[in-house]
Amino acid sequence: MRAAQAELARAGLWTELSSAAGLAGLRSVGEIDGPVVCVSTSSGFKDRSVAAQPPAHTTLIVEPEWEPVRRALRAAGIRE
C-alpha cells in the first residue's frame, strides 16, 4: 500500500495509507483492459506519522525555463 500511496502522491494526491488500498489492490490484479475508478476518501492530513517525517525528496534547482523544468520532473518520475 505504501507504493500505491507514493504513486498517488506523484500524481498530486496526498492520501492516508488506507485510502491507497484500492489502487494497491488494482495493481495486484494485473493487466486491466478498460477504464477503472478507484475511490479515495481520506486525505493525508489524517496520517500524522507520515506528515511528521522529513520530506523524502531533495530540492531541485533548475533554470527558469520550461524545458529544464520538464526534464527535472521526468527525472524525478513525475509525469506531465
C-alpha angles and dihedrals in degrees: 000000000000090000090052090047090052091048091053090048091054087054090053100261119123105200135173111252093253090055090061090061093091093055092042090053092047091052090053092056094068127219116014119202100200146025118307131189121210115193118215114189104173128066125219090247088085093056099080095169091062094041091053093056120093114257115276093218137076128232114257120213113202138164113274092252128105098239096055089046091051092049092049092049092048090049088053091053096252115139125218 
